[in-house]
Amino acid sequence: YHLGYLGMWLFGISEMISKVIDRLGEWDLHDIRFNMKRETEKTFNFRE
């Protein structure tokens, strides 16, 4: 029972990940990293 449940869960996660990767493929990973870095810098500046 548990193994079947785990298998379904892992399959669901892998499906989600593949969808996310498909979307990321439309963008440039470097741009995403740069934007994330800029957003975190904004957040830290806002906290100070």
C-alpha positions in Angstrom: 0.0 0.0 0.0 2.7 2.5 1.1 4.9 1.7 -1.9 2.0 2.3 -4.3 1.2 5.5 -2.6 4.8 6.6 -2.8 5.0 5.7 -6.4 1.9 7.8 -7.2 3.4 10.7 -5.2 6.8 10.5 -7.0 5.0 10.3 -10.3 3.0 13.4 -9.5 6.1 15.3 -8.5 8.0 14.2 -11.6 5.1 15.3 -13.7 5.1 18.7 -12.0 8.9 19.1 -12.4 8.7 18.2 -16.1 6.0 20.9 -16.6 8.1 23.4 -14.7 11.2 22.5 -16.8 9.1 22.8 -20.0 8.2 26.4 -18.9 11.7 27.2 -17.9 12.8 26.1 -21.3 11.0 29.1 -22.8 13.2 31.4 -20.8 16.9 31.9 -20.4 18.1 30.3 -17.2 20.7 33.1 -16.8 18.0 35.7 -16.9 16.0 33.8 -14.3 19.0 33.6 -12.0 19.7 37.3 -12.4 16.1 38.2 -11.7 16.0 36.0 -8.6 19.3 37.6 -7.4 17.8 41.1 -8.0 14.6 40.2 -6.2 16.4 38.8 -3.1 18.6 41.9 -3.0 15.5 44.1 -3.1 14.0 42.0 -0.3 17.1 42.4 1.9 17.3 46.1 1.2 13.7 46.4 2.2 14.3 44.7 5.5 17.3 46.9 6.4 
